[in-house]
């Protein structure tokens, strides 16, 4: 009988002490989806909508959501500005998916921008340094790169991904 009562008291203390910690953790890290903005510069750019999977002609200043895919036609160019200010310049033949665009609901310094470049050439201008709380990640069919503050170029073909940096440093894995 004494062991049962001790277990209940322990569970009560766990709730009393754990609930505030859990609430603070949730407050600090609760993410919500953010958007990006597409700018057309030349040629035909298509958008595959995340909700309907419909392929449509993109429009200038179009708002993009998590899961949307941008396909840049031959001879075309477009750019995307992510919610954290990162600018992605897409060149002819590029295909980019916005996998995750997340920011803490309560703290602007807790971000995750995860994009997937499956084909073509793109230039990333990252304005925020990479930290444990704020990350800009680019996936390709051959690996991924965690980008710090800087300017980077990626070229994706069927057989390889080429990565270059004009400024900044990145952690690359394959």
C-alpha positions in Angstrom: 0.0 0.0 0.0 2.9 2.4 0.8 4.5 1.8 -2.6 1.3 2.7 -4.4 1.0 6.0 -2.5 4.7 6.9 -3.1 4.1 6.3 -6.9 1.2 8.6 -6.9 3.1 11.3 -5.0 6.0 10.9 -7.5 3.6 11.2 -10.4 2.1 14.3 -8.9 5.5 16.0 -8.4 6.4 15.0 -12.0 3.3 16.8 -13.2 3.9 19.8 -11.0 7.5 20.3 -12.1 7.2 19.0 -15.6 4.2 21.0 -16.8 5.8 24.4 -16.6 9.0 23.1 -18.3 6.9 21.5 -21.1 4.9 24.7 -21.5 8.1 26.8 -21.8 9.6 24.4 -24.3 6.5 24.5 -26.4 6.4 28.3 -26.2 10.1 28.6 -27.2 9.9 26.1 -30.2 6.3 26.0 -31.5 6.8 26.3 -35.2 4.4 27.6 -37.8 4.6 27.6 -41.6 5.8 30.7 -43.3 5.7 31.8 -46.9 8.1 32.9 -49.7 7.6 35.3 -52.6 8.3 34.5 -56.3 9.6 37.1 -58.7 9.6 36.4 -62.4 12.5 37.8 -64.5 12.3 36.2 -67.9 10.5 33.4 -69.7 8.0 30.8 -68.5 8.0 29.6 -64.9 5.6 27.0 -63.7 4.3 26.3 -60.2 3.1 23.0 -58.8 0.7 23.8 -56.0 1.3 21.8 -52.8 -2.4 21.4 -52.1 -3.8 20.4 -55.5 -0.6 19.2 -57.3 -1.9 21.3 -60.2 0.8 22.7 -62.5 0.0 26.4 -63.3 1.8 29.4 -64.9 3.4 31.3 -62.1 2.8 35.0 -61.8 5.1 37.8 -60.6 5.0 38.5 -56.9 3.2 35.2 -56.3 3.1 33.9 -52.7 4.5 30.4 -52.2 3.8 27.9 -49.4 5.5 24.9 -48.0 5.4 22.0 -50.5 5.1 24.2 -53.6 7.5 23.4 -56.5 8.9 25.9 -58.9 9.9 24.8 -62.4 11.9 27.3 -64.5 11.6 26.9 -68.3 14.4 26.9 -70.8 15.7 30.5 -71.2 13.7 31.6 -68.1 14.9 33.1 -64.8 13.1 33.7 -61.5 14.0 34.4 -57.9 12.4 33.5 -54.6 12.7 35.4 -51.3 12.2 33.2 -48.3 10.6 34.4 -45.1 14.0 34.9 -43.4 15.3 37.1 -46.2 17.3 34.4 -48.0 17.2 35.1 -51.8 17.3 32.1 -54.2 18.1 33.0 -57.9 16.8 30.2 -60.2 18.3 29.8 -63.7 17.0 28.1 -66.8 15.9 24.4 -66.3 15.9 24.6 -62.5 13.4 22.7 -60.3 13.1 23.7 -56.7 10.7 22.5 -54.0 10.0 24.4 -50.8 10.0 21.4 -48.3 9.8 23.3 -45.0 9.5 27.0 -44.2 9.2 27.2 -40.5 9.6 29.9 -37.9 8.9 29.8 -34.2 5.5 31.3 -33.4 6.9 33.4 -30.6 10.7 33.9 -31.4 11.8 35.2 -34.8 15.3 33.8 -34.3 14.1 30.1 -34.5 13.9 29.3 -38.2 14.1 26.4 -40.6 14.2 26.9 -44.3 14.6 23.6 -46.1 14.5 23.5 -49.9 15.2 20.7 -52.5 16.9 21.6 -55.7 16.4 18.6 -58.0 17.7 20.0 -61.3 19.4 23.1 -62.7 21.4 26.0 -61.3 20.6 28.2 -58.4 22.4 30.9 -56.4 21.6 31.3 -52.7 22.2 34.6 -50.8 21.8 33.8 -47.1 21.6 36.8 -44.9 21.3 35.1 -41.5 24.1 33.1 -39.9 23.4 29.4 -39.2 22.8 28.6 -35.6 21.3 25.7 -33.6 18.0 27.7 -33.8 18.2 29.1 -37.3 19.1 26.9 -40.3 19.0 27.2 -44.1 19.3 23.7 -45.7 19.5 22.8 -49.4 18.9 19.2 -50.4 19.8 17.7 -53.7 19.6 14.2 -55.1 23.3 13.7 -54.1 23.4 15.2 -50.6 22.6 18.3 -48.6 24.2 21.6 -47.5 23.7 23.6 -44.3 24.3 27.1 -45.4 25.8 29.8 -43.2 25.6 33.5 -44.0 27.0 34.0 -47.4 26.6 33.5 -51.2 26.5 30.0 -52.8 26.0 28.5 -56.1 24.6 25.0 -56.8 24.4 23.1 -60.0 22.5 19.8 -60.1 22.7 17.3 -62.9 21.6 13.7 -63.1 25.1 12.5 -62.0 26.4 15.1 -59.6 25.9 18.3 -57.6 28.5 21.1 -57.9 28.7 23.5 -55.0 30.6 26.8 -54.9 30.9 29.6 -52.4 31.7 33.2 -53.1 31.4 34.1 -49.4 30.5 32.2 -46.3 30.9 28.6 -45.1 28.7 25.6 -45.3 28.5 22.1 -44.0 28.0 19.6 -46.8 27.0 15.9 -46.5 26.3 13.3 -49.1 
